[in-house]
Amino acid sequence: MEKTLKKLLCSLLDFILPKKEQIKYLELLTQDEFYEKTAKADRLGLGRQTFPIFDYRDSLVKNAIWEIKYRKNEKIIKLIGKILSDELTAILGDLSLFSNFNYPILIPIPLSKNRERQRGFNQCELIAKVICKNSVGIFFEKDILIKIKDTKPQTSFSDRKSRLENLKDCFEIIDVQKIKNQNIILLDDVTTTGATLNEAKKCLLNSGAKKVIAITIAH
C-alpha cells in the first residue's frame, strides 16, 4: 500500500511539476554520450580495490544519482547499470588474469530495514540487477549482507574518527556459506571517504570471503 501511494505521488508530481530539462536530456543520452560528457572520478585515497567511475561534482552525474536514488528513474537506472557492466567487464578482465578473481558475487550495499521501508527500494539493488543482466560470469545475491544499525548519513560527520564509529559493526552476514572462499564485488552509488565500503569489506572478509573489491557510480 505504501509503495503504491509513493508511485501515485511521483506520477502526480511529474504531472504538476514537469521534469527539469537536464533530466529529460539525461534520459535521452546513450551510454557513450553520458560517458563522454561527464567528469571521471579520482581514485586517490580510496585504495587499489575500490573503483569509482564518475566525479560526483559533475552536475549530470549528480542529477543521475538523485534520479536513481529518490525517484527510481528506470531509464537512468538502465543507463548507469549498463555503463557499470561495461566497466566491470574491463576491471574483471585484468583481475581474472593477474589475481584469479573469477565468478564473483555482486552484493549491493544494503540499507537498514527502516531506511528501505521509507524509500521503498534499494537503488543499489536495482542497478545490480541491470549489471548482472548485461554481464557474463557475475552473480547477483541479495540479503546476504544486511545492515543491522540505522546509521546517520556520513556527510553529517566532519572527522574520520566519527565516520568510522558511526559505521562500526553496522553490517552482518546472513549466510556465511554463500560467501565462504568466494570473490565478492560490492556495489554502492557514491563513496566519499570509503568508510562504508571498508566496513562492509571487513565484515565479508572476516566471514570467509576470498577477495573483495568495490565499484561505485561516483566519488
C-alpha positions as CSV (number, residue, x, y, z in Angstrom):
1,M,0.0,0.0,0.0
2,E,2.8,2.4,1.0
3,K,4.7,1.7,-2.3
4,T,1.5,2.3,-4.3
5,L,1.0,5.6,-2.7
6,K,4.6,6.6,-3.4
7,K,4.2,5.7,-7.1
8,L,1.0,7.8,-7.3
9,L,2.7,10.7,-5.6
10,C,5.6,10.6,-8.1
11,S,3.2,10.4,-11.0
12,L,1.3,13.4,-9.6
13,L,4.5,15.4,-9.1
14,D,5.6,14.6,-12.7
15,F,2.2,16.0,-13.9
16,I,2.2,19.1,-11.7
17,L,6.0,19.8,-11.9
18,P,7.4,18.9,-15.3
19,K,10.8,17.3,-15.2
20,K,13.8,19.6,-15.4
21,E,15.3,20.0,-18.8
22,Q,18.5,18.3,-17.7
23,I,16.7,15.2,-16.5
24,K,14.9,15.0,-19.9
25,Y,18.3,15.4,-21.5
26,L,19.8,12.7,-19.3
27,E,17.1,10.2,-20.3
28,L,17.9,10.6,-24.0
29,L,21.6,10.0,-23.6
30,T,23.2,6.9,-24.9
31,Q,25.9,5.1,-22.8
32,D,28.7,6.5,-24.9
33,E,27.3,10.1,-24.8
34,F,26.9,10.0,-21.0
35,Y,30.4,8.7,-20.6
36,E,31.9,11.3,-23.0
37,K,30.1,14.3,-21.4
38,T,30.9,13.6,-17.7
39,A,33.9,14.0,-15.5
40,K,35.6,10.8,-14.3
41,A,36.5,10.0,-10.7
42,D,39.8,10.5,-9.0
43,R,40.6,7.3,-7.1
44,L,43.3,8.9,-4.9
45,G,42.9,7.8,-1.3
46,L,40.4,5.0,-1.9
47,G,42.7,2.1,-2.2
48,R,43.6,-0.2,-5.1
49,Q,40.4,-2.3,-4.9
50,T,37.8,0.4,-5.0
51,F,36.7,1.6,-8.4
52,P,34.5,4.7,-8.6
53,I,33.6,5.7,-12.2
54,F,32.4,9.3,-12.2
55,D,33.1,12.6,-10.3
56,Y,30.1,13.3,-8.1
57,R,30.7,17.1,-8.5
58,D,29.7,16.8,-12.2
59,S,26.1,18.1,-12.5
60,L,25.0,15.4,-14.9
61,V,26.4,12.7,-12.6
62,K,24.8,14.2,-9.5
63,N,21.4,14.5,-11.2
64,A,21.6,10.9,-12.5
65,I,22.3,9.6,-9.0
66,W,19.4,11.7,-7.5
67,E,17.0,10.4,-10.1
68,I,18.0,6.8,-9.3
69,K,18.1,7.3,-5.5
70,Y,15.0,9.3,-4.9
71,R,12.8,8.9,-8.0
72,K,13.6,5.3,-9.1
73,N,14.0,6.6,-12.6
74,E,14.1,3.3,-14.6
75,K,15.6,4.9,-17.8
76,I,18.6,6.2,-15.8
77,I,18.9,3.0,-13.7
78,K,19.2,1.1,-17.0
79,L,21.7,3.6,-18.4
80,I,24.0,3.6,-15.4
81,G,23.7,-0.1,-14.9
82,K,24.9,-0.8,-18.4
83,I,27.8,1.6,-18.0
84,L,28.9,-0.1,-14.8
85,S,28.5,-3.5,-16.5
86,D,31.0,-2.4,-19.2
87,E,33.3,-1.0,-16.6
88,L,33.3,-4.2,-14.6
89,T,34.0,-6.3,-17.7
90,A,37.2,-4.3,-18.2
91,I,38.1,-4.4,-14.5
92,L,37.5,-8.2,-14.2
93,G,39.5,-8.9,-17.3
94,D,42.6,-7.6,-15.6
95,L,41.7,-9.1,-12.2
96,S,41.0,-12.6,-13.5
97,L,44.3,-12.6,-15.4
98,F,46.5,-11.4,-12.5
99,S,44.6,-12.2,-9.3
100,N,42.4,-15.2,-10.2
101,F,39.3,-13.1,-9.5
102,N,36.7,-15.3,-11.2
103,Y,32.9,-15.9,-10.9
104,P,32.4,-13.1,-8.4
105,I,29.2,-12.5,-6.4
106,L,27.8,-9.0,-6.8
107,I,26.4,-7.6,-3.5
108,P,24.8,-4.2,-3.2
109,I,25.4,-2.2,-0.1
110,P,22.2,-2.7,1.9
111,L,20.0,-0.1,3.5
112,S,18.7,-0.6,7.0
113,K,15.2,-2.0,7.2
114,N,13.8,1.4,8.3
115,R,15.5,3.3,5.5
116,E,14.5,0.8,2.8
117,R,10.9,0.9,4.1
118,Q,10.9,4.7,4.0
119,R,12.3,4.8,0.5
120,G,10.5,1.8,-0.9
121,F,13.5,0.3,-2.6
122,N,17.3,-0.1,-2.5
123,Q,18.8,1.8,-5.5
124,C,22.0,-0.3,-5.5
125,E,19.9,-3.5,-5.8
126,L,18.1,-2.1,-8.8
127,I,21.4,-1.3,-10.5
128,A,22.9,-4.7,-9.6
129,K,20.1,-6.4,-11.4
130,V,20.9,-4.4,-14.6
131,I,24.6,-5.2,-14.3
132,C,24.1,-8.9,-14.0
133,K,21.6,-8.9,-16.9
134,N,24.3,-7.4,-19.1
135,S,27.3,-9.3,-17.8
136,V,28.7,-12.8,-18.0
137,G,30.1,-14.6,-15.0
138,I,28.8,-12.2,-12.4
139,F,26.1,-13.5,-10.0
140,F,23.8,-11.2,-8.0
141,E,22.9,-12.1,-4.4
142,K,20.7,-10.1,-2.1
143,D,20.0,-10.5,1.6
144,I,23.5,-12.0,2.3
145,L,24.9,-8.8,3.7
146,I,22.4,-6.8,5.8
147,K,22.6,-3.6,7.7
148,I,21.6,-4.0,11.3
149,K,22.0,-0.4,12.5
150,D,20.3,2.8,11.5
151,T,23.4,4.9,11.0
152,K,23.4,8.7,10.5
153,P,24.4,10.0,7.0
154,Q,28.2,10.0,6.7
155,T,28.0,13.6,5.4
156,S,26.9,14.7,8.9
157,F,30.3,13.9,10.3
158,S,33.3,16.1,9.7
159,D,36.1,13.9,11.0
160,R,37.2,10.4,10.1
161,K,37.0,9.0,13.6
162,S,33.3,9.9,13.9
163,R,32.5,8.4,10.5
164,L,34.2,5.1,11.4
165,E,32.4,5.0,14.8
166,N,29.1,5.7,13.1
167,L,29.5,2.6,10.9
168,K,31.2,0.2,13.4
169,D,29.5,-3.2,13.3
170,C,26.6,-2.0,11.3
171,F,26.7,-4.9,8.8
172,E,26.1,-8.6,9.3
173,I,26.3,-11.7,7.1
174,I,23.2,-13.8,7.0
175,D,24.5,-16.9,5.1
176,V,28.2,-17.3,5.7
177,Q,28.4,-20.4,3.4
178,K,27.4,-18.5,0.4
179,I,30.4,-16.2,0.6
180,K,33.0,-18.5,2.0
181,N,36.0,-18.6,-0.3
182,Q,34.1,-16.5,-2.9
183,N,35.2,-13.4,-4.7
184,I,32.9,-10.5,-4.0
185,I,32.1,-7.2,-5.7
186,L,30.5,-4.6,-3.5
187,L,28.2,-2.0,-5.2
188,D,27.4,1.4,-3.9
189,D,26.1,4.6,-5.5
190,V,28.6,7.1,-4.0
191,T,31.7,6.8,-1.9
192,T,33.3,9.7,-0.2
193,T,36.0,8.5,2.2
194,G,35.4,4.8,1.6
195,A,34.4,4.2,5.2
196,T,31.1,2.4,4.3
197,L,32.8,0.2,1.8
198,N,35.7,-0.6,4.1
199,E,33.3,-1.6,6.9
200,A,31.4,-3.9,4.5
201,K,34.6,-5.4,3.2
202,K,35.8,-6.1,6.7
203,C,32.6,-7.9,7.5
204,L,32.8,-10.0,4.4
205,L,36.5,-10.9,4.8
206,N,36.0,-11.8,8.5
207,S,33.2,-14.1,7.5
208,G,35.4,-16.0,5.0
209,A,35.2,-14.2,1.7
210,K,38.2,-14.8,-0.5
211,K,38.7,-11.3,-2.0
212,V,36.5,-8.2,-2.1
213,I,36.6,-5.3,-4.5
214,A,34.1,-2.4,-4.8
215,I,32.6,-0.4,-7.6
216,T,30.6,2.8,-7.3
217,I,28.9,5.2,-9.6
218,A,30.7,8.2,-8.3
219,H,33.3,9.6,-5.8
